[in-house]
Amino acid sequence: MLEIRGLEVAFGDIQVLWGIDLDIREGEIVSLVGSNGAGKSTLIRTISGLTSPLRGEILYNGKDITGLKAPAIVRLGISQVPEGRKLFFGMTARENLVMGAYCRTDRAGIEADLRFIYELFPRLEERRKQLTGTMSGGEQQMCAIGRALMTRPKLLLIDELSLGLSPLLVENLLEAIGRIYEKWGTSILLVEQDVHTALEYASRGYVLETGRIVLSGSSKDLLSNPQIMQSYLGI
């Protein structure tokens, strides 16, 4: 579904990503792990069309989407849950969710998806008239996921799901994402600093360090890799 080849990104004279190769197959959950500052969010933003690459290519279902702007990327079926949620704090939870469907015209489908999101996250239905700026961090993360789902993505990019949240809440969010995967078959790229959480949930993973992919393979193999165990799991 997604093929990234030789991707490099720089901000001025500072290069952030170097020769990134990454694949996501249809109906697959893949994790991208690494420490803070490794370049994970830059890679997500580049896939999403928010950052322009220096060189390399991004293919989506065989089509070259390198350099396309974010609205075109969303219309193709790629949606992002950004780090820090990036909600419209002056709008209600429901208004934020509906904003996710800005490029859709199927009203019946929009309402059906809204009901599904309320089933996933009953708290959002309770908070539907509440301004998102007054909601808890967990509720905001639910809303950010729901907003991305309202685009009906074929590929969902989730950047730092667990940031600032309790382990129990993260587990609940992962269960909800599992339901999305089961219902829609959505491919997912889970970008996480919490290596154990990310690799336990995904079938395959990539490890990003200082802008380079240094390890890749099945989650099982990565979790048992001595380098991962020592550097990220403290074992």
N, C-alpha and C positions, 0 to 999 in steps of 0.2 A: 504493500500500500504506500508506504513512505520510504524513499531511498535518499540518503544524504551522502554525497561523495565529495571528498576533498574540501569541505567547507572551512573557510577562514573568515574571521570577522575582526575588524580593528576599529578603534575609536581614535581618530587622529593618528598619532605616531605609536599608539599603544595597541599591540595586537593581543586579542583576548582568546580567540579560538584558532587552533592550528590543525588543519588536515583532518577534520572530523568525518568519519564514515559511520553511518548508523542506518539500520533497517527496522521497520515495523511492518509485520504482515497483517493482513486483514483478520479481524477477530482475535487479536493478540494483545496481552497486557505486558508492556516492557517498562522496566525501571531505568532511570538515569540517576546515578548517585555520585556524591562527591561532597567535599567539604565546602564551607562558605567561601565564595570568591573563586571557585573552580571554573566558572563560566556557564553553569547550568541555565540560569535565567536568560543569559545572552543567547544561548542556543534556542531556547523556547521562543524568545522574541523574534529571532531570525526566521524560524519556521513559520511563525504567525504573521510575518510581513511587517513587523514593527521596527526591525533593524535590517539594514541592507548589508549583504555579505561583501567581503573583499574579493573573494574568488570561491570557486566550487559550485555545485549545483544541488538543488532540492527537487526531487521528482515525486509527484503524488499521483498514484494510479497511472504511471507511465508518462505523465504530463510534466513538463518543466515549469515549475512555479517560482523559480529563483527570482527574487526581486519584485514579485507581485506585492501590491499593497494589501493591508489587513482586510478591508471590506471584501476584496475579491477572494482572499483566502477563506474567509468565513463562508462565503457563498458556495465555495467548492466543497465544504463539509468539514473544515478544521476549526475547532474552537478551543479557546484557552481559559483556564481558571488561573488568573495571574497571582503571583506572590503578593501577599498583602491585601488580597481580595479586590481592591480598586472598585468598590461599589460607589453608586451615586448616593452619598449620605443624606442629601436633602430630599430624597425620594423614598417612598414606602417600599417595603419588601416586595409587594406585588408589582409595583411600578418598575422596580429593578428587574424582576423576572420577565415582565412583558418587554422590557427594552432588549432582552436577549433575542426576541423574535422580530426585530426591526426589519429584517430582510425577507420575512415570510408573509404570504398573503392568504394562507389556508386557515381561516378563522376557527373552523371546527377542530383542526389539528392542533392549533395553538391552545385552545381550551382543554383538549384532551391531555396534552403534554403538561399543562399547568396542574391539572388534577393529579397526574402521575407524580409530579414533583411534590405536591402536598402529601401524597401517600408516602413518598420516600422520607419527607421531612415534615411531619405533622406540626412541628413548632413553627414552621414558616407560615402555615395556614393561620395559626393562632396570632402570628405577628404581621399578618399581611397588610394591615393598615398602619403599622408602626414605621417610623423613619429608621432606615438602616443604621444611621449614625448613632442611634441610641440602643442598638442591639448588642448582645454579647459577642465575643470573638467567634465562638462556635456557631452561633446563629448567622453571623455574617459569612462564615465559610460555607454554610449550607446554602445561603442565598447566592454566593458567587458560583457555586457548583450548579445550582438550579438555573441561573442566568445563562451559563454556558450551554446547558442542556436544551434550553429553549431555542437554540439554533438548529436542533436536531443533528448534531455532529456525527460524522462517520469516524472521525478521529478526535479524541479528547485529550488535550494537553493539560496536566494538572501540576502546577508549580508550587512546591512546598506545602503540601496538604496539611502537615502536622504542625506548622509553625505557630508557636504560642498556645497550643491546645493540649488538653490533658490526654493521657494515653487512652482512657475510656472513650472519650469523645472521638479520637482518631479512629479507634476500632469501630465505632458506630458509623462514621463517615465511610470507612472502607467497606463495611457491610452494604451500605447504600450504593456505593459504586459497583459492588458485585451484582446487585440487583439490576442496575443499569446495563451492565455487560450482558447479563442473562436475558433481559427483555429486548434490547436493541442490537446486541452483538457489536457494540461500539468498541473500536480499537482504542487503547489507552496508553499514553506515555506518562508515567508517574515519575515526577522529578522530586527527589527527596534528599535531605541531609541525613535523615534517620535511615541509615543503611539497612538495618535489620528489618524494619517495617516494610521498606520498599521491596527488598529482595524476597521476603516471605510472601508477598502478595503477587508478584509478577512471575511470569514463566521464564523470562530472560532479563539480563541486565547489562548495563554498560557503566564503567567507572571512569569519571572525568576528573583529571587532576591538572591544575594549572593550564587549562585550555586544551588538553589532549586526552583522547581516549587511551587509557593505559591497560584496561582489562575489559573483556566481554565474555559472555557465555551464559549457560543456564544459571538460574538463580541458585539452584542446589550446589553447583560447582563453585560459584562465587562465594557463597556463604561458608563453604569449607576451605576456601583458599587461604593459606597462611598470611598472605599480605593483607587481605581484607580483615581477617580475624584480629591481627595485631594493630593495624592502622585505624580501623573504624569500629571494631567491636570490643577492643581492649582485652582480648583473650591471648 
